[in-house]
Amino acid sequence: MIATGREQQPQRDLQVTNPTRGIALKIASVVVFMAMVTCIKLVSIHVPTGEAVFFRSFFAIPVILVWLWLRHDLKDGLKTANPMGHLWRGLVGGTAMALSFTALGLLPLPEVTAIG
């Protein structure tokens, strides 16, 4: 393909941009994430990592189901065209979460915050 100097621009989403809302949502996500990290750090003394990972995942399921239902995407959101890819993603994601929760229990909170 020969470049003509006029590259086709990808079609923009018809969604209206709202920087103020985007910034507010990003700040809210950081606050919620830091609250989760703090809770994990506090319970890591008393609760085994596997149990913390289980309950974090268990309580995420209703949130995901409600979100899919509100988007009217519940039927399509629960099926997959690639079951093995879905299985591998679950294994890798679960392992990453377990390692992250273990690290949160072993490191001081300021270092965890600095590392991200």
CORCOR-V399330 format. One record per residue. RES is the residue in three letters. PHI is phi in whole degrees, -180 to 180 (* if undefined). BURIAL is # if it has 16 or more other C-alpha atoms within 10 Angstrom, else .. Layout:
res:RES phi:PHI burial:BURIAL
res:RES phi:PHI burial:BURIAL
//
This chain:
res:MET phi:* burial:.
res:ILE phi:-92 burial:.
res:ALA phi:-79 burial:.
res:THR phi:-103 burial:.
res:GLY phi:91 burial:.
res:ARG phi:-112 burial:.
res:GLU phi:-74 burial:.
res:GLN phi:-71 burial:.
res:GLN phi:-82 burial:.
res:PRO phi:-64 burial:.
res:GLN phi:-67 burial:.
res:ARG phi:-74 burial:.
res:ASP phi:-66 burial:.
res:LEU phi:-79 burial:.
res:GLN phi:-73 burial:.
res:VAL phi:-77 burial:.
res:THR phi:-81 burial:.
res:ASN phi:-145 burial:.
res:PRO phi:-58 burial:.
res:THR phi:-63 burial:.
res:ARG phi:-65 burial:.
res:GLY phi:-61 burial:.
res:ILE phi:-65 burial:.
res:ALA phi:-62 burial:.
res:LEU phi:-66 burial:.
res:LYS phi:-66 burial:.
res:ILE phi:-63 burial:.
res:ALA phi:-62 burial:.
res:SER phi:-66 burial:.
res:VAL phi:-66 burial:.
res:VAL phi:-63 burial:.
res:VAL phi:-65 burial:.
res:PHE phi:-64 burial:.
res:MET phi:-66 burial:.
res:ALA phi:-65 burial:.
res:MET phi:-64 burial:.
res:VAL phi:-61 burial:#
res:THR phi:-64 burial:#
res:CYS phi:-62 burial:.
res:ILE phi:-62 burial:#
res:LYS phi:-62 burial:#
res:LEU phi:-69 burial:.
res:VAL phi:-88 burial:.
res:SER phi:-63 burial:#
res:ILE phi:-72 burial:.
res:HIS phi:-106 burial:.
res:VAL phi:-118 burial:.
res:PRO phi:-64 burial:.
res:THR phi:-57 burial:#
res:GLY phi:-59 burial:.
res:GLU phi:-68 burial:.
res:ALA phi:-63 burial:#
res:VAL phi:-64 burial:#
res:PHE phi:-59 burial:.
res:PHE phi:-70 burial:.
res:ARG phi:-63 burial:.
res:SER phi:-70 burial:.
res:PHE phi:-60 burial:.
res:PHE phi:-79 burial:.
res:ALA phi:-80 burial:.
res:ILE phi:-60 burial:.
res:PRO phi:-61 burial:.
res:VAL phi:-63 burial:.
res:ILE phi:-65 burial:.
res:LEU phi:-63 burial:.
res:VAL phi:-65 burial:.
res:TRP phi:-61 burial:.
res:LEU phi:-63 burial:#
res:TRP phi:-65 burial:.
res:LEU phi:-64 burial:.
res:ARG phi:-85 burial:.
res:HIS phi:58 burial:.
res:ASP phi:-128 burial:.
res:LEU phi:-63 burial:.
res:LYS phi:-65 burial:.
res:ASP phi:-76 burial:.
res:GLY phi:-74 burial:.
res:LEU phi:-102 burial:.
res:LYS phi:-107 burial:.
res:THR phi:-134 burial:.
res:ALA phi:-88 burial:.
res:ASN phi:-133 burial:.
res:PRO phi:-61 burial:.
res:MET phi:-68 burial:.
res:GLY phi:-63 burial:.
res:HIS phi:-66 burial:.
res:LEU phi:-63 burial:.
res:TRP phi:-64 burial:.
res:ARG phi:-62 burial:.
res:GLY phi:-64 burial:.
res:LEU phi:-65 burial:.
res:VAL phi:-67 burial:.
res:GLY phi:-65 burial:.
res:GLY phi:-65 burial:#
res:THR phi:-64 burial:.
res:ALA phi:-62 burial:.
res:MET phi:-65 burial:#
res:ALA phi:-63 burial:#
res:LEU phi:-65 burial:.
res:SER phi:-64 burial:#
res:PHE phi:-66 burial:#
res:THR phi:-64 burial:#
res:ALA phi:-62 burial:.
res:LEU phi:-61 burial:#
res:GLY phi:-73 burial:#
res:LEU phi:-94 burial:.
res:LEU phi:-100 burial:.
res:PRO phi:-66 burial:.
res:LEU phi:-57 burial:#
res:PRO phi:-61 burial:.
res:GLU phi:-68 burial:.
res:VAL phi:-62 burial:#
res:THR phi:-65 burial:.
res:ALA phi:-67 burial:.
res:ILE phi:-70 burial:.
res:GLY phi:93 burial:.
//
